Amino acid sequence: MVNLNVIAIDLAKNNYQVCKIGKERQVIYNKEVSRQKLLQLLVSEKQSLVAMESCGGTHYWARKAKEAGHIVSTFTSLVVKEV
């Protein structure tokens, strides 16, 4: 997993914040995307570690990310810290 990029997704109702972090821990992009664009982004990215906070839509997006070939990690809101 050390050689994978990380795609961190902050799930919300309509728009999602997506941050891609490279292997060298540099931010590649940090942008807001719509539901449809998020699906396109997951399909177009090469295999990455997708991280997201557990919430109502997490299982749906985790399933979509796995279908696109990504490794998914979800975590509770207790470990999330604002940056």
C-alpha positions as CSV (number, residue, x, y, z in Angstrom):
1,M,0.0,0.0,0.0
2,V,3.0,2.3,0.4
3,N,3.2,2.7,-3.4
4,L,-0.4,3.7,-3.8
5,N,-1.8,7.2,-4.2
6,V,-4.5,8.2,-1.6
7,I,-7.8,9.6,-2.7
8,A,-9.6,11.1,0.3
9,I,-13.3,11.8,-0.1
10,D,-15.5,14.0,2.1
11,L,-19.0,12.8,1.4
12,A,-21.9,15.2,1.4
13,K,-25.4,15.5,0.0
14,N,-24.7,16.9,-3.5
15,N,-21.1,17.9,-3.9
16,Y,-18.0,16.0,-2.6
17,Q,-14.6,17.2,-1.6
18,V,-11.9,15.0,-3.2
19,C,-8.2,15.3,-2.3
20,K,-5.6,13.2,-4.1
21,I,-2.3,12.7,-2.3
22,G,0.7,11.3,-4.2
23,K,3.2,8.6,-3.1
24,E,5.6,11.3,-1.9
25,R,2.8,12.8,0.3
26,Q,2.3,15.8,-2.0
27,V,-1.2,17.1,-2.8
28,I,-1.9,16.5,-6.4
29,Y,-5.4,18.1,-6.4
30,N,-8.0,19.1,-3.9
31,K,-11.3,19.9,-5.6
32,E,-15.1,19.9,-5.2
33,V,-16.9,17.5,-7.5
34,S,-20.5,16.5,-8.2
35,R,-21.9,13.0,-7.8
36,Q,-21.5,12.2,-11.5
37,K,-18.0,13.6,-11.7
38,L,-17.0,11.6,-8.6
39,L,-18.1,8.4,-10.3
40,Q,-16.1,9.4,-13.5
41,L,-13.1,10.3,-11.3
42,L,-13.1,6.9,-9.6
43,V,-13.3,5.0,-12.9
44,S,-10.6,7.1,-14.5
45,E,-8.0,7.0,-11.7
46,K,-5.4,4.2,-11.5
47,Q,-5.6,1.9,-8.5
48,S,-5.4,4.0,-5.3
49,L,-6.3,3.8,-1.6
50,V,-9.7,5.5,-1.3
51,A,-10.4,6.8,2.2
52,M,-13.7,8.1,3.5
53,E,-15.5,8.8,6.7
54,S,-18.3,6.4,7.6
55,C,-21.8,7.8,6.9
56,G,-25.0,7.0,5.1
57,G,-23.5,7.0,1.6
58,T,-20.2,5.3,2.5
59,H,-21.3,1.8,1.5
60,Y,-22.5,2.9,-1.9
61,W,-19.3,4.8,-2.7
62,A,-17.1,2.1,-1.3
63,R,-18.8,-0.4,-3.6
64,K,-18.3,1.9,-6.6
65,A,-14.6,2.4,-5.7
66,K,-14.0,-1.3,-5.4
67,E,-15.7,-1.9,-8.7
68,A,-13.2,0.6,-10.2
69,G,-10.3,-1.4,-8.8
70,H,-9.4,0.7,-5.8
71,I,-8.7,-0.4,-2.2
72,V,-11.2,1.2,0.2
73,S,-10.7,2.3,3.8
74,T,-13.5,3.7,5.9
75,F,-13.2,5.1,9.4
76,T,-15.4,6.5,12.1
77,S,-15.8,10.3,12.6
78,L,-13.9,9.9,15.9
79,V,-10.6,9.8,14.1
80,V,-11.4,12.6,11.7
81,K,-9.6,15.9,12.4
82,E,-10.2,19.2,10.6
83,V,-7.1,20.5,8.8
